[in-house]
């Protein structure tokens, strides 16, 4: 294993944080020096992406050269990301930062406490569940515990056997949020993103379109919050109107880029 702490910019007292878009040649040099490398781990990935935090377009543009390099060298990309605090959203929508992280990933594993184990402390079981996979099944995973060994060094104790479980089971919901209502809210997010993919549109027109598709006003409002839709007020004579747009002009983009495996941490720290 080789750990890269930062980039040397001639300042002996400290190393500059690595930025994928700025320091890709340094990454390439590390792969040249370590040809047997088969995986690159970024923990957490957004820390290495020097772009506007929620910009899908900028995030995709920054990651695309890294994806090309990984494909060229036959190296997997393993990334750790964290979850935002929107516990009433679906798990995929809780990936912190731009939604491009979830869109670009070929595999997504969510990690969290096992809801069937009410044990407290370190002994409580954890679950690692496949939420997205371009090459295999989903809603399956493995249970494990974090243990201490060899002088209190942390370790992993895997529990034999696979479990069939929806990744949403790791996402505790506020009272009154049913699964059907939650699924419709997730569909509303996709519908709103598609509706704004072509650029800004009048808010009344957008709301009318989504209501015709069967979405409730609260679901539309939730989708607008998740996508961080920009609402700008304009005047047409004595009449006020609102124009909706995606942040930074980002449009819905296809899931067409190859990224190895993304692992997401549901309790604030990834297992080591």
C-alpha positions, 0 to 999 in steps of 0.5 A: 500500500502506498499513501499519498498525503499531499502534493509538494509545492516547494513548501517544506513546512506542509504539503498541498492537498491533492486535487484530481483535476490539477494534480492528475499527472502526479497520480499518473507518476504514482501509478508509474512508480507502482505498476502492480497497483490495481486500485486507487482509494480516495477517502473521502472523494469530494476532498480531492475534487476542487469544484463547486460542491453541488455542481454536477457538470463541474464534478463530472468534468473533474472526474472524467480524466481520472476515469480515463486514466483508471481505464487506461491502467486497468485500475479500479477507483474505490471512493469513500463518500459521506451522507448528508443529513436529509434523513427523509430522502432516499439513500442515493439522494443522501450522498453528500455533494453533487448527484454526479457522484452517484450517477457516475458510480457503477457500484454503490455500497452503503454501510451502516448499523444493522437495524435488526441488532439493538446492541449498543457500542462497538459490538453492534453489527454493521451491514454493507449493502449493494444499492447499485450495480451495473454488473450484478445484483442489488439489495444483498450484502454482508454483516460484520462487526468492528473488533479490537485485536493485537493491542487494541488495533481495530479489525473486521469480523465478517459474519458468515453468509449473505443477507438479502436486504434493501439499502433503505433499511439502513436509512431510518425515516421520520415518523409518517414517511411510508415506503410508497410515499418515499418512492414517489418522492424519489420519482419526483426528483427524477421528473423535476431534473428531467423537466429542467434538463433543457434549462430554466422554465417558469415555476408554474409550468413546472409545477403543472407538469409534475402535478399532471404526472400525479405528484403532490405539491409536497413531493415537488417541493421536496424534489426542489430542495433535494436538487437545490433548484434556483428560483428567481423572481422576475416581473412582467409588468405588474405581474411577478413570476418565478423561474426555476433552474438547476444549480449552476445550469447543470442538466440531467446527464446520462449515467455513461462514465465508468467508475469502479466502486463507491463505498458510502459511510452511514455513521461518520467513519469508514471501517478500516 
